């Protein structure tokens, strides 16, 4: 059974004073050899277990992950046959977390853009509301550092588009830094999710709102990756744009207001 360090910030008691929650942070990787050790170390320093889901990275990321796992029983590795998409990596990680009895499941980028220092606030919000907590760049206290204007414009436009078409009031629909209670994930039919790439983030949010589950946004400081190149391609953007109206046409009931 995977183990978690205790008596550290993210594993501390929640606001209600109940027992520490076992938390698994899922890190999908493809060519993140230069970033993985620092990110995994930061997560472990917050008292959370780590699951690296590696898509057969040609740069040796999988080997680095295996080395970290040998040195630390709180680090686990799932090797996949090839580059199968961010969405399917998250699904595989969430399924692993449910099977192994973790209370909270966090999705997080492995490139350094998501600071592990925000984990305690995300975890506390998820525990307090018993719902999804999103690390938001677009609420007071949130920030984006290191992006050029065209990337800022693209991200803002994508979020505005998703909110408008889907009728939701979450400010950061495309943030991948999230904390899900296991009880929420157990109510989601992960096998029916359509998106296999970055559009997964929008689809998963829409599904959770329709359960319904509370969604809380926690401000984060998002910084451009430490090293390497972004994996967001033009084809991924097209898929995300095409998915949004398809979700709306499923005929789901009106969205509850995000908290």
C-alpha positions, 0 to 999 in steps of 0.5 A, a space after each residue: 500500500 502506498 505510504 504518505 508522509 505525515 505531520 507536514 503542511 499538506 497532510 495536516 489536519 483540515 479545518 474541521 479537525 478530522 484525520 489527515 487525508 492521504 493525498 496522491 499527486 498525479 504528474 503526467 510526463 513526456 520529456 520532463 527529465 530536466 524538471 521531474 526531480 525538483 517537482 517530485 521533491 517539492 510535492 513530497 516535501 508537502 507530505 503527498 505521495 507522487 504518481 508519475 504517469 510517463 508516456 515512454 518519454 524518449 529523453 529518459 524521464 521514465 528512468 528518472 522516475 524509476 530512480 526516484 521511486 527506488 529511493 522513496 516509497 512515496 513515489 510511484 510510476 506508471 509506464 505507458 506504451 507511448 504518447 497517449 494524451 494528457 487526458 488519458 494520463 489523468 484518467 489512469 492516475 485517477 483510477 490508480 488513486 481510487 484503487 489504492 484508497 487515497 482520499 484526495 487526488 491532485 492533478 498537476 503539471 510536471 514542468 514547474 508551472 504549478 508550485 507545490 507550495 499551493 498544495 496546502 490551500 488546494 487540499 484545505 479547500 477540497 476538504 472544506 467543501 467536499 468538492 473540487 478545488 481548482 488552482 486559478 490564475 484568473 481570480 484575485 490573488 492569482 497570477 501568470 508569470 513569464 507568458 508572452 501576450 499571445 499566450 495570455 490572449 489565447 488562454 483568456 479567450 479559451 476560458 471566456 469561450 468555455 464559460 459562455 458556451 457551457 454557461 458556467 462561472 468558473 474563471 479558470 476552466 483550463 487549469 490543470 492544477 486541481 484537487 479532487 476528493 475520491 468521493 467525487 471521482 467515484 461518481 464520475 464514469 471515467 471510461 465515458 470521457 471523450 477528450 484524450 488531450 488538454 480538452 479533458 480539463 474542460 470536460 471533467 469540470 463540466 461533468 463535476 459541476 453536473 454531478 453536482 459537486 461544489 467547485 472552489 477556485 483557489 488563487 495560484 501564481 502560475 509560472 512558465 515551465 522551468 525547462 523544455 518545451 510546451 506540449 500544447 499544439 494547434 491540433 489540441 487547441 482545435 480539439 478543445 474548441 470543437 469539444 465545448 459545443 458538443 458538451 453543451 449539446 448533450 442536453 445537460 441541465 443548467 450549470 450550478 454556480 461555482 463557489 
